[in-house]
Amino acid sequence: MVTTALRAYHCWAAARTRDSTEPISLGTRTAPSPRLALRWLRNRTAAITAQLDPPYARPGRDWLTDEAEQEKALALLATGHPYRVTLHDDRTTYVIAATPPRTAAW
């Protein structure tokens, strides 16, 4: 019998500065479906983007309004592939990702 946790999508966000050796967690969540995993990705991307200076926020805002890319992300997750959004500012890299069941993370 497969447990619910094994069938859930693992969603996570992390930041890593140029000087850090370990990523800093910016949140995790399990989602029971690819659509809910994508919703979490959108919400975390919006929250992180809102805290970045405008030039650095632009890729996140662009991703959030790109319907074709949203559909691609959903299709990838639904077919068992991980999906991630990566944002940068001058000192930090932010990764927001969803990993399907039984797929290795980052």
C-alpha positions in Angstrom: 0.0 0.0 0.0 1.4 3.4 -1.0 0.9 6.2 1.6 -0.5 9.6 0.7 2.9 11.2 1.4 4.5 9.0 -1.3 1.9 10.2 -3.9 2.2 13.8 -3.0 4.1 16.5 -4.8 6.9 18.0 -2.8 6.9 21.8 -3.1 9.8 23.9 -1.7 11.5 27.2 -2.0 15.0 28.0 -1.0 17.5 30.9 -1.2 21.2 30.6 -1.4 23.6 33.6 -1.1 26.9 33.7 -2.8 28.6 33.3 0.6 26.4 30.5 2.0 27.2 26.8 1.9 23.7 25.6 2.6 20.4 26.8 1.1 17.9 28.7 3.4 14.4 27.2 3.3 11.7 29.6 2.3 8.9 27.1 2.8 7.7 23.6 1.9 4.4 22.0 1.2 3.0 18.8 -0.1 0.3 19.0 -2.7 -2.0 16.1 -3.7 -2.1 17.1 -7.4 0.0 18.8 -10.1 -2.5 21.7 -10.2 -2.2 22.4 -6.5 1.6 22.1 -6.8 1.5 24.7 -9.5 -0.7 27.0 -7.4 1.9 26.8 -4.6 4.7 27.6 -7.1 2.7 30.7 -8.2 2.0 31.8 -4.7 5.6 31.5 -3.5 7.0 33.1 -6.7 4.6 36.0 -6.2 5.7 36.4 -2.5 9.4 36.3 -3.3 9.0 38.5 -6.4 7.2 41.1 -4.3 10.3 41.5 -2.1 12.8 42.0 -4.9 13.8 45.3 -6.4 12.0 45.9 -9.7 14.8 44.8 -12.1 15.2 41.5 -10.3 11.5 41.0 -9.9 10.8 41.2 -13.6 11.5 37.5 -14.5 9.2 36.4 -11.7 6.4 38.8 -12.8 6.9 37.6 -16.4 6.7 34.0 -15.3 3.5 34.7 -13.3 1.8 36.2 -16.4 3.0 33.7 -19.0 0.0 31.4 -19.5 1.9 29.1 -22.0 4.7 28.6 -19.4 2.1 27.8 -16.7 0.5 25.2 -19.0 4.0 23.7 -19.7 4.7 23.6 -15.9 1.4 21.8 -15.3 2.0 19.3 -18.1 5.5 18.5 -16.9 4.3 18.0 -13.3 1.4 15.8 -14.5 3.7 13.6 -16.5 6.1 13.1 -13.6 8.8 15.7 -14.2 10.0 18.3 -11.7 9.5 22.0 -12.4 11.4 25.0 -11.0 11.5 28.7 -11.2 14.8 30.4 -10.5 15.2 34.0 -9.6 18.3 36.1 -8.9 19.3 39.3 -7.4 22.9 40.6 -7.0 23.7 38.4 -4.1 21.1 35.6 -3.9 19.6 32.9 -6.0 16.0 31.8 -5.2 14.6 28.4 -6.3 10.9 27.6 -6.2 10.2 24.0 -7.2 7.7 21.2 -7.3 8.9 17.6 -7.4 6.5 14.8 -8.4 6.1 11.7 -6.4 9.2 9.5 -6.4 11.4 12.1 -8.2 14.6 13.4 -6.6 14.7 17.0 -5.6 17.3 19.6 -6.5 
